[in-house]
């Protein structure tokens, strides 16, 4: 395996008899070359081997927690902390948008985000730049949107988080359990099956009440904050009108008003799980109706006095998307009817 190693500002590395590539690596970092792809199992972290964790009170690595994120600009989320994410499995990926190996790894990371987010996985991309153009926040935002990245990303221009985790190559992935302990590490491309198996294992593990986020694991705790331009690009015109402009779809026209399949309903804008089919009922109104949200922390309520009425608006707590309204004419035991727009939802069959 050929690995490009740092030699000052620029390096010439022989990739094959006919190929020589000159590249620059900052801070003694390296990336895997065109043929130098590290493919192997994800390395368990334990004992005192290459520790990238802060020692616990008893000094044992297995009782230590991963270092917190250094300050940086957050994309797709409000600032997050590992302490605030206790109760969720966390995957931390160090990457930069100009790294071709990072781009090759991205489909797997996006797949895990889509598949396991509602089950308790939070992915955080730590963007540690190689070149000056990768330090500009407008360039990072543009590439995050262009690459279809929906999980939180934080910039690491000063390499503070990079050094705290003792990273020396792009991409590097760390997998943390629900208590914030590092349980696995992988450098370079590959190891996708093993990484996914570890994610599944950690999601299945139980944590003590002290390490579990109150309000249930169904609701996502990381906030999503985007510009109006970003929402317009990501959502369809109807989705944007309803979720960002507080619109309402015509009755009996939505995709889910007459849906009777078992599953959960997520916010179409951010993927936060907001309702479940077991609380759905036929209200005869022509809109999807639920007697309760899937968790109290999944939504928030605001007073709505538009159109000459006093109503209670239902908003996704993760991204602020308008979902619909709640009325006090629902079935027992709640007596509530959450009247929701189909276009604000995405149904996940179970």
C-alpha positions as a printed Julia matrix, in Angstrom:
350×3 Matrix{Float64}:
   0.0    0.0     0.0
   1.44   3.37   -1.0
   0.82   6.14    1.49
   1.7    9.76    0.8
   3.8   11.08    3.67
   4.68  14.69    4.51
   8.0   16.14    3.41
   7.75  19.91    4.05
   5.39  22.0     1.95
   5.27  19.68   -1.03
   5.86  15.96   -1.57
   6.54  13.89   -4.62
   5.23  10.36   -4.2
   5.6    7.56   -6.7
   2.2    5.91   -7.1
   3.22   3.57   -9.89
   5.98   3.28  -12.44
   4.18   5.74  -14.67
   2.58   8.13  -12.15
   4.13  10.8    -9.92
   1.93  13.23   -8.07
   3.05  16.3    -6.09
   0.81  17.4    -3.25
   1.02  19.48   -0.08
   0.13  18.33    3.43
  -0.35  20.71    6.35
   0.62  19.98    9.93
   2.32  16.7     9.07
  -0.97  15.21    7.92
  -1.41  12.66    5.16
  -4.16  11.34    2.98
  -4.39   7.99    1.3
  -3.21   8.05   -2.33
  -5.0    6.92   -5.49
  -3.82   3.35   -4.95
  -3.0    3.73   -1.28
  -6.39   2.95    0.22
  -6.46   1.47    3.68
  -9.11  -1.21    3.72
  -9.53  -3.26    6.85
 -11.56  -3.8     9.98
 -12.35  -0.92   12.28
  -9.9   -0.96   15.16
 -11.42  -1.33   18.63
 -10.22   1.29   21.11
  -9.41   0.12   24.61
  -6.6   -0.28   27.09
  -3.89   2.32   26.56
  -3.31   1.8    22.83
  -3.02   5.05   20.9
  -5.46   6.71   23.24
  -7.33   9.68   21.8
  -9.51  10.09   24.85
  -9.34  12.21   27.97
  -8.53  10.02   31.01
 -11.4    9.24   33.33
 -11.3    9.53   37.09
  -9.93   6.03   37.48
  -7.39   6.47   34.65
  -8.71   3.56   32.58
  -9.25   4.15   28.87
 -12.48   2.2    28.89
 -13.83   4.71   31.44
 -12.64   7.74   29.47
 -14.65  10.01   27.28
 -13.81  11.49   23.9
 -12.55  15.06   23.73
 -15.18  17.75   23.18
 -15.43  19.6    19.88
 -13.39  22.8    19.73
 -15.14  26.01   18.74
 -15.98  26.38   15.07
 -18.75  27.31   12.65
 -21.6   24.79   12.61
 -23.5   23.86    9.46
 -26.83  21.96    9.47
 -27.02  22.33   13.24
 -26.7   24.6    16.21
 -23.46  24.01   18.18
 -23.36  20.52   19.64
 -21.45  19.01   22.54
 -20.71  15.38   23.22
 -22.12  15.86   26.71
 -25.38  17.02   25.17
 -25.41  13.97   22.89
 -25.17  11.46   25.75
 -27.69   8.71   25.17
 -26.94   8.67   21.41
 -24.27   6.84   19.46
 -21.96   9.39   17.82
 -19.83   8.94   14.71
 -17.16  11.62   14.27
 -15.54  11.87   10.84
 -12.53  14.07   10.14
 -12.65  15.17    6.51
 -12.12  18.03    4.07
 -14.11  18.66    0.91
 -11.04  18.62   -1.34
 -10.05  15.1    -0.26
 -11.02  12.5    -2.86
 -10.83   9.67   -0.29
 -13.26  11.62    1.91
 -15.63  11.93   -1.03
 -15.34   8.19   -1.68
 -16.26   7.51    1.95
 -19.17   9.95    1.94
 -21.84   7.65    0.39
 -21.43   5.18    3.27
 -21.53   7.94    5.89
 -24.65   9.49    4.34
 -26.28   6.05    4.23
 -25.66   5.51    7.95
 -27.05   8.96    8.72
 -30.26   8.27    6.8
 -30.67   4.72    8.11
 -29.79   5.1    11.79
 -30.48   8.74   12.66
 -33.98   7.96   13.92
 -32.6    5.0    15.87
 -30.18   7.09   17.9
 -27.12   7.83   15.74
 -25.69  11.32   15.34
 -22.95  11.9    12.8
 -20.7   14.94   13.11
 -18.33  15.85   10.29
 -15.27  17.73   11.57
 -14.0   19.71    8.59
 -10.23  20.07    9.01
  -8.96  21.87    5.89
  -5.83  21.13    3.88
  -5.67  24.24    1.72
  -6.63  27.88    2.26
  -9.74  27.72    0.05
 -11.06  24.94    2.28
 -10.95  27.28    5.28
 -13.51  29.72    3.89
 -16.9   29.08    5.46
 -18.78  30.05    2.29
 -16.88  27.35    0.37
 -17.57  24.76    3.06
 -21.29  25.61    3.09
 -21.42  25.39   -0.69
 -19.73  21.98   -0.78
 -21.82  20.58    2.09
 -24.98  21.52    0.18
 -23.6   20.29   -3.15
 -22.6   16.93   -1.68
 -26.03  16.44   -0.11
 -24.7   16.3     3.45
 -27.53  16.64    5.96
 -25.71  15.69    9.15
 -24.03  18.38   11.34
 -20.64  19.69   10.21
 -18.27  21.84   12.29
 -15.21  23.65   10.97
 -11.83  22.94   12.56
  -9.62  25.54   10.84
  -7.12  25.68   13.72
  -6.94  21.87   13.96
  -7.82  21.93   17.65
 -10.22  18.98   17.48
  -7.88  17.24   15.01
  -5.0   17.41   17.53
  -7.24  16.49   20.48
  -8.11  13.24   18.7
  -4.51  12.72   17.47
  -5.6   12.48   13.84
  -2.96  12.38   11.1
  -4.89  11.5     7.94
  -8.13  12.14    6.04
 -10.62  10.56    6.4
 -10.56   9.26    9.97
 -13.68   7.95   11.7
 -14.29   7.51   15.42
 -17.36   5.73   16.81
 -18.52   6.68   20.31
 -20.99   4.81   22.47
 -23.96   6.34   24.27
 -21.8    7.33   27.21
 -19.31   9.2    25.03
 -16.58   6.55   25.11
 -14.56   5.88   21.96
 -15.22   2.32   20.86
 -13.74   2.19   17.37
 -11.46   4.01   14.94
 -10.82   3.64   11.19
  -8.43   5.53    8.95
  -8.9    5.81    5.18
 -11.47   4.22    2.91
 -13.06   0.84    3.49
 -14.13  -0.97    6.63
 -17.74   0.02    5.95
 -19.33  -3.3     6.93
 -17.37  -3.48   10.17
 -18.16   0.12   11.04
 -21.87  -0.43   10.43
 -21.8   -3.56   12.59
 -20.26  -1.54   15.41
 -22.92   1.16   15.01
 -25.64  -1.49   15.24
 -24.02  -3.04   18.3
 -23.74   0.27   20.14
 -27.3    1.28   19.26
 -28.5   -1.96   20.84
 -26.57  -1.38   24.05
 -28.45  -0.1    27.07
 -27.28   2.93   29.05
 -28.02   4.0    32.57
 -30.73   6.63   33.11
 -28.04   9.19   33.94
 -26.62   8.88   30.43
 -29.95   8.87   28.6
 -31.45  12.03   27.17
 -34.74  12.75   28.9
 -37.89  12.81   26.87
 -37.21   9.64   24.92
 -34.67   8.7    22.28
 -37.15   9.14   19.46
 -36.68  12.9    19.29
 -33.42  14.2    17.86
 -31.45  16.59   20.05
 -29.18  18.28   17.52
 -30.59  21.46   16.0
 -30.6   22.15   12.26
 -30.08  25.74   11.18
 -29.93  26.69    7.48
 -30.31  29.77    5.36
 -33.46  30.42    3.37
 -31.47  29.81    0.19
 -30.35  26.4     1.43
 -33.92  25.39    2.3
 -35.11  26.44   -1.17
 -32.48  24.23   -2.79
 -33.21  21.19   -0.64
 -37.0   21.24   -0.57
 -39.56  21.02   -3.33
 -41.64  24.18   -3.93
 -44.59  22.69   -2.04
 -42.43  21.5     0.85
 -40.76  24.89    1.09
 -44.11  26.73    0.99
 -45.53  24.64    3.82
 -42.52  24.11    6.1
 -40.78  27.48    5.72
 -43.65  29.81    4.78
 -46.28  28.18    7.03
 -48.53  27.2     4.17
 -51.35  24.62    4.14
 -52.02  22.0     1.5
 -55.63  21.52    0.26
 -57.62  18.87    2.12
 -57.7   15.33    0.68
 -54.74  16.05   -1.63
 -51.76  15.0     0.47
 -49.93  11.68    0.28
 -50.68  10.51    3.81
 -54.19  11.58    4.83
 -55.48   8.1     3.94
 -52.31   6.13    4.72
 -52.98   3.18    7.02
 -49.59   1.44    6.93
 -47.51   0.9    10.08
 -44.48   3.11   10.49
 -43.24   6.49   11.64
 -43.49   9.97   10.18
 -40.4   12.18   10.07
 -39.99  15.86    9.33
 -39.4   16.17    5.59
 -36.86  18.95    6.16
 -34.52  17.39    8.73
 -35.51  13.75    9.36
 -36.62  14.25   12.97
 -39.2   11.6    13.94
 -42.37  13.46   14.92
 -45.36  11.08   14.73
 -46.15   7.36   14.68
 -48.85   5.38   12.91
 -50.1    3.97   16.22
 -51.34   7.47   17.14
 -52.84   8.18   13.72
 -56.63   8.21   13.29
 -59.2    9.05   10.63
 -60.5   12.51   11.46
 -62.44  12.96    8.23
 -60.74  16.31    7.67
 -58.57  15.31    4.71
 -55.27  15.86    6.54
 -53.14  13.32    8.45
 -54.33  13.41   12.06
 -52.62  12.14   15.19
 -53.67  12.06   18.83
 -50.13  12.71   20.12
 -46.56  13.23   18.88
 -44.06  10.4    19.14
 -42.25  12.28   21.92
 -42.77  15.59   23.68
 -39.27  16.71   22.69
 -39.89  16.14   18.99
 -42.14  19.17   18.48
 -42.81  22.6    19.89
 -45.94  24.75   19.96
 -46.5   28.42   19.2
 -49.56  30.66   19.19
 -50.85  31.45   15.67
 -53.18  34.42   15.24
 -53.17  34.63   11.44
 -56.32  34.53    9.29
 -58.4   36.04   12.1
 -58.16  32.88   14.22
 -56.36  31.84   17.38
 -54.7   28.49   16.81
 -51.76  26.5    18.16
 -49.08  25.9    15.56
 -47.0   22.69   15.59
 -43.33  23.11   14.72
 -40.5   20.61   14.34
 -38.26  21.2    17.33
 -35.11  20.24   15.42
 -35.31  22.55   12.4
 -38.27  24.87   13.03
 -40.35  23.55   10.14
 -44.06  24.33   10.19
 -45.94  21.02   10.39
 -49.57  21.99   11.05
 -51.82  22.81   14.02
 -53.27  21.05   17.06
 -56.95  21.21   18.08
 -58.86  20.03   21.15
 -61.39  17.86   19.3
 -59.44  14.6    19.12
 -60.12  11.14   20.55
 -59.45  10.03   24.11
 -57.25   9.79   26.08
 -55.51  12.98   24.89
 -58.55  14.69   23.37
 -56.17  16.3    20.86
 -56.04  16.31   17.07
 -52.69  17.11   15.53
 -53.67  18.18   12.02
 -50.51  17.88    9.92
 -49.62  18.59    6.29
 -48.55  15.54    4.31
 -45.95  17.63    2.48
 -44.24  18.37    5.79
 -43.8   14.66    6.48
 -41.9   11.65    5.19
 -43.32   8.2     5.97
 -40.93   5.42    6.98
 -42.61   2.01    6.76
 -41.88  -0.43    9.55
